[in-house]
Amino acid sequence: MKKLVIAYSGGLDTSYCAVSLSKEYDVHAVSVNTGGFTKEEITHIESNAYKMGVTTYKNIDAVATFYQKVVKYLIYGNVLKNSTYPLSVSAERIIQAIEIVEYAKSIGAEYIAHGSTGAGNDQVRFDMIFQTLAPGIKIITPIRDEKLTRQEEIDYLKSEGIDMPWEKSKYSVNKGLWGTSVGGVETLESEKPLPSEAYPSQLEKEGEEKVVLTFKNGELTALNGEANAPQINIEKLNDIASKYAIGRDIHVGDTIVGTKGRVGFEAAAALITVKAHHLLEKHTLTKWQLQHKEYLSSFYGMHLHEGQYLDPVMRDMEAFLQSSQKMVSGEVTVSLKPYHFSLDGIVSSHDLMSSKFSTYGEENKAWTADDAKGFIKILGNQNKIYQQVNSK
């Protein structure tokens, strides 16, 4: 039997794929942890995988890889798609696809399978990564190719003696390091919000709590004075902030396949980190750095969302983003409150507001009144010329 690797999540779609493909292939299941999985959940997924008839199961811990290859640059760029969404799921899929295809190559697999349908973004992300990194490995997608319904999948599994509680939960939740997506009946339409109970974190704390985020060259190196790897600080920050039910919103955007999509998400640590980092940049970068970073970061986030991670232009943009962080070091104090947070201020040895040249709106020490009047006169020349030429 020919060797096949399946991207296995343990859900209905990938379970159907594992059982049906095991009839023809030597199936090796692999799941990639990019955050959000507990040891108990991984053990449960492994147990179910073997029930589906796979030959082997492997879980790849890619949390640190996910941070280093993707999340770090999303922070550098303050990336929020449509000024809202921190690309929680789309960013994960890229790293998951890369890890899966590298594993497939390492064991000499001739086929890779995934459980995506033909309607969404993930099919594009997985297929593009697989085709680019392993053009000789054939991609198999039973759910997409056979246009299967959930009931058809359930009926098939029951006929194979696998009768598990496949009833679809009211809300679909995908949890990871950089946030949790939440889908439900409300997100299929345009009018209604998700109810509070749909979000995985509920309000547990009242009042106000301050946290201090320490950045060094743009990376979150400490939380409340305690140093850790950035991905660990993100996890710790999320544990603290989620108790205030912070980070809830609904993203509306364009899918890769040309339709509009709507999804709820909860991303307390991602939103706090991005906003705190952006505030620190406002104090430490020049206005031209900030301006050019803004549009370049938007392109970076869009290309990542569209599955274009392997295009070399992404490495070019990452080089720019990395270079821009040389002076982005300091502490940002954030106040956490029920359902929201506020940025208090920053302390940094690179704070450009600490310049001795002037105090905004108050005084200047580097130019005279005549200097200012001459500067303003020349600055206004283009507008004056335009008005004189076109007001006849």
N, C-alpha and C positions, 0 to 999 in steps of 0.2 A: 504494500500500500504506500502511496506517495505521501510525503511528509507535508503537513499543513499547519500553519500557526494561525490561531484565532484570537482576535482582540476580545477578551472575555470580561464582561462586567458582572455577570451573574444574574442579569435581568432576563425577561422573557425572550427578547429578540436573540441575544447571544446564546441563550440556552437552546433555543430551537436550532440555531446554526450548529452548535456543538453536537447535538444528537443526530441531526440529519447528515452532517458531513462525516461523522464517525463511521457511517455505512460504507463510505468510499475512500476515506483518507485516514492516515495516521495523524490524529489531531493533537496538537500541543497548545494548550490554553495559556494565555499570558494577560495579566492585568498590570497597569502602571499606576502607582500611587503618586499623584501630584498634590497630595494633601487631603485631609478629610477622612481618611480611612483609619479605623482603630485596628488593633491586632485581632480583636475578636471578629470584626467584620471580614478581615482578610482570611482568617481561618474558616469562616462560614462560606465565603466564596470558593475557597479551595475545595471544601467538602462537597459543595454542590457541583463543582466542575467535574469531579470524578464520577458523580452520579450520572452525569450527562455522557459518560463514555470516553472522555479524553484520556490520552496516554500519559501526559504529564501536565502539571500546572506550575506556573511560576509567577510570583509577584515581584515587580521591579520597583524599588524605592527610588523615586526620581524627584523628591521634594527639593533637594539641594540643587539638582540639575535644572529643574524648572525655574528656580530663583535665578541662578547664574546666567542661564541662556535667554530668559524671557522677562521675568518679573522685574529684575534689576533695571532693564531698559524702559519698562513701562513706568517705573518710578522716576527715572531720569527725565523722561518725557512728559510726566504728569498726564499720562494718557487716559482720557475718559471719552469713549466713543459717543458722539453726539452730545458732548459735554455732560454725560450721565454715567455711562457704563464702563467699569474698569476692565472689560474683556475677560471676565473670570473664566468662562468655559472655553471660549474660542482659543485663548492662549494655552490652556491645558492640552487641548487636542493635538496641537502641533508637537509638543514634547512627547505625548503618549504615542503618536504615530511614529516618530523617529525612534523611540526606544523599542517599539514592537518590530519595526522592520530590521533594526540592527540585531535583535534577538533572532529573528527568522533567518537572517544570513548566517549568524553564528552556529546554528544547528543544521544548516543546509536544507532549509525548507524550500519547496518548489512553489508553494501556494501560501497566500495570506487571505484570511476572511475577516470581515467585520459585519456588524448587524445594522448598519445604517439603512434607512429607507431612501427612496428617491426624491424626497420632498424637502430636505433640509441642507444645512451647511456642512455637517460632519462628513458626509459622503465625499465632498469636494476636498476637504482638508486631508482625510485619510488617503484617498486615491492619489492626490497630487504628491504627497510625501512618499508613498510607496513606489509610485511610478518613477520618481526622480532618483531615489536612493537605490532602488532595486528593480530596474526595468526588466530583468529576466524572471522575476517572480510574478506569477499570475494572481490577480485579485478576484476573489469570489465573494459575492454579496447576495445570499439567498433571499433576504427580506425584500431587497430592492428588485431583484430580477423576477421573483415570483409574485410580486405585488400582494404579499400576504397580509391578512387582517390579524388582529390580536386573537380573535376567536379561532381562526384557522390554525394558528400556532399552538394555542392551548389544546385544541382537539387532537392535533398531531402528537403532542407530548404525552397526552393521556393514553393515546393508542399505543405508545411505546412504553407504557407502564410508569410514566413519570407524572404523578398527580400531586402537584404542589400548589400552594395558595398563590395563583398567578393574578388574582383580581387586581386590577389597576387601582393604585391608591388615588385619592382625590387630587393630590398635588404631586407633581414630578419634581424631585429635589436632586440637584447635582452639587455636591460639596467638594471644595478644594481649597488650597492655600490662599488663593487670591479672591475668594468669594464663593457664594452659593447661589445657583440659579433656582428659580421657583416657577414652574409652569402649572397652569390649571385652566378650568373652563373660562375664567374671567380674562385670561391673557389671549384667548382665541378671538376675542372681540375687542372693540375699541373703547367702549364706554365705561366699564367697571374696573374698580381697583381690586387688588387681591385683599381678602380679609386678613386681619391681624394674625389669626390662627394659622394661616398658610405659611408664615415664615418660621423657620426652624428655631430661632431664638425669640423668646418672649421677655417682656419687661420684668426684671427681677430686682432692680435697684432704683431708688428714688434719690433726689438731691443732686449734688454735684461732686465730681471727682476730677482732680487734675492729674494729668500724666505728662511726663517730659520725654520727648523723642530726641535722641542724639543722632545726628547725621555726621558722617565723615566722608568727604568726597562724594556726597549724594547717596550714600548707603546708610540704612538704619542700623547703626552699630550698637545702640544701647537703648534700654527702656527703663525709665525711672532710675537712671544711674547704673543699672546692671547690664554689663556687656554680654552679648551673645552673638551668634551668627545671625545675619539679617532675617533669614527665614524663620528662625526660632523667635526672634523679636516680633515678627508679624503674627505668628501663632499666639504668642502671649498677649499682644495687644488686642487681638480678636477676642480672646477669652475674657479680657477685662471689659471691652467696649460692648460686646454682644449682650451683656447683662443689662445694658441700657436700651436695648432694641434699636441700636444705631445702625445706619447703613442701608435702610430699606428704600427701594425705589422700583420703578418699572421702566425698562428700556424699550424704546421703539426705534427700529432701524431697518436697513435694507439687507436682505439676505443675499448671499452670493449668487443664488439662482434667480434673482430678480423680483422677488416678492417682498412685501413688508412683513416684518415680524415683531412680536411683542412678548417680552419675558420679564418676570419679576426677578429681583435679586436682593440678596443681603450680603453686604461687603463692608463691614465696619472697619476692619483693619486697613483694607485697600483704600477706602475713601479718606480715612484720617491720615494715612501715610502720604498719599498723593497731595492732599491739601496742605499738610504741614511742610512737606518738601517744597511745594510751590511757593509758600510764604517765605521760606528760607532763601529760595532763589531770587525772589523779588528784592531782597535785601543785599544779596551778594553778587548778582550778575549785572552786567551793563544792559542798557535798554535794547541794544542791537542783539545781544545774545538772547534775551528774552523773546524778542520779536521773531528771530529766525528759528529758534527752538519750537515756537508755537506751531508754525505750519509744518515743520519737518516731523514733529511728534505726531501730528494728525495723520500725515502720510504713513508713518511707521505703524500706528495703530490700525489704520485701514488695511495696509498690506498684510499685517499679521492676521487680522480677522478674515481676510479673503484667502488665507492659506498660502501666501506667497513668501513664507519664512525663508525658504532656501534660495530665493533670488539674491544674488550678490549685492544688490542695492541695499538690502537690509543690513549687511555688515558695514557698508559705507555710512549709513545713518547711525548705526550703533557707535561707530568711531567718533562721529560728531557729538553724539549725546554723552559719551564717555569723557571726551575732552572738555565739555562744558561744565563738568562737575568738580574741576580742580579746586575751586574756592567755596564749594557748597558744603560747608562744615559748620556745625553749631548745634544749639539746643532750641527746640520749639516746645512751648508749653500749650497744652490743649485741655480745655474743660469739657468733660463728658457730662451729659444731662440726658434725661429720658427722651429718647427718639432723635436726639440731635447732639451736635458738638460745636464748639466755637474755638477759634485760634486766638490765644492770648497775646503772644509775642515771641520774639526770638532773642537769643544771645549768641553772637558770633564775632570772632576776631576779624572776620572779613566783611563785617556789616558796613556797607557804603554810606549808611546814614550817619555813621560816626565820624565822617569826614569833617575836618576843621575849616573847610571852605565856606560853609554856610549852614544856616538852619532854615528849612523850607518855610517860606511865608513870614519869616521873622527878621533875619539879618543876613548879610553877606560880608565876607572878609577878603574876597579875591578879586572884586571889581568895583569900580566907582559907578555913580549914577550916570555919568556921561558914557561910560563903557556900555552900560545896559541900554541906553537910548540908541546908541549907534548900532548895536547888535540887532535890536528890534527893528530899526529902520531898514537894514539890509535884509533881514529875514522876511520882511513883508514885501520886498521888491516884486516878486513874481505875481502875487495877488494884485498889487497896484497896477502892474503892466497889463495884466489880463483885463482888469476892469476898465482901464483907459482905452484899450483897443476895441473892446466889445460892447461898450456902453453908448456908442454913437447912434 
